[in-house]
Structures are given as structure tokens and as C-alpha cells.
Amino acid sequence: MEKNDFGNGKFPSDESYLKKENINIHCETRRKTEYQRDDAACKNTREDSYQSSRRIINEIVVDLFKNILNIEERALQVRGIKDLTMTEMHAIEAIGIGKGRKMSEVAANLNVTMGTLTATLIKLEKKGYATRTKDVKDKRIVIAGLTKRGELANKIHTNFHDEMIDHLMIDLRPDEDKALIRALKNINDFFLKEYGGIYVN
């Protein structure tokens, strides 16, 4: 007897064969439909996760920008620096420890005008944190420097930043460090590109 594709020696009727084919087609269609539904569900889940992450990141960034200066100022007060504003502290940080820096360099580093920096340094001089002296070789150049008190304040401020970064990185793997650096660099580059040329008065 001639064998057919079913291997049982019997030929199916057209009706049974078509019925089997219809079942196969139906199953394949259902599998495709289920796959498309699952794929759509996965895409929706990814989109929901992405939007959720955006909301959380936005909340964290807003909170940081809103609170960071107050938090930093309170942290320094706890460490004994109670008579400096954060503007003054950042000026001390920009001057740095050593022989001092040209006021033009400090102003550029802080992205402020010379007038704004001069006003800040006058306050720091009165509080005993900074000095202004004429350059030995060029009397037109004014050098901003720190007193011993200013150097101590700068060291305390640096320690605070070290503690902050240590806490930020304590649970991060090396690959997560790189992702964090990339994310922070992206937002920093955005701010510099969009607003970097604006002077603070």
C-alpha cells in the first residue's frame, strides 16, 4: 500500500485534511497573536519603567538643587564654620591653598564678574579668611590669598565633599561608577552648553 505523509498507509479525506490544516493555521495564528500581545506587554512594561525612572530622577534632582546649598551650609556650621555664606565658601575654595591666585582667574573659575568677586573678598578680608595683595612684578594684578583661618575653612569644606562622595559611591560597582560619571557629565555638559556663559552677579 502506498504510504502517505501521515505514515499510516491511509489517505485522509479532503475534509479531515482541511480540518487539520485549519487547526494548524489557527494554532500558528494564536501563537503569533500571543507573541505580539506579550511583545506589546513587554514594551509597555519597559515604557512604564522608563517613565517611572524619569519621575524619580526628576524628583531627586529637583530636591538636590533646591536643598544642596542649605545642606552644605548646615554641614559646615556643624563643623564649626558659622560665619560664612556658601558664596564666600566657594570663593575660598576657588582661591585654594598656596601662594594665592590672580583675582581674574578666581572670577573665571567661579563664573562671576570681577566686581562681584571684589565685593565677596572684601567681606572675607573683614572676617579674617582672605587677603588681597598686589603682584610683586605687576602692580596692576591683584592676588587673592587665604589666611590660616581661610585654609582651615577650605580643609573642612573639602572634607565634607570627600564624605559626600564616599557616601555616594559606597554601594556602587565599578560599572555603576562609570554609568554615574556618564550621567553626571551629561547633565553638567547640558548646563555648560545652555547656561555656561551667564555670569552670576
Secondary structure by P-SEA (a helix, b strand, c coil): cccccccccccccaaaaaaaaaaaaaaaaaaaaaaaaaaaaaaaaaaaaaaaaaaaaaaaaaaaaacaaaaaaaaaaaaccccccaaaaaaaaaacccccccaaaaaaaacccaaaaaaaaaaaaaacccccccccccccbbbbbccaaaaaaaaaaaaaaaaaaaaacccccaaaaaaaaaaaaaaaaaaaacccccccc
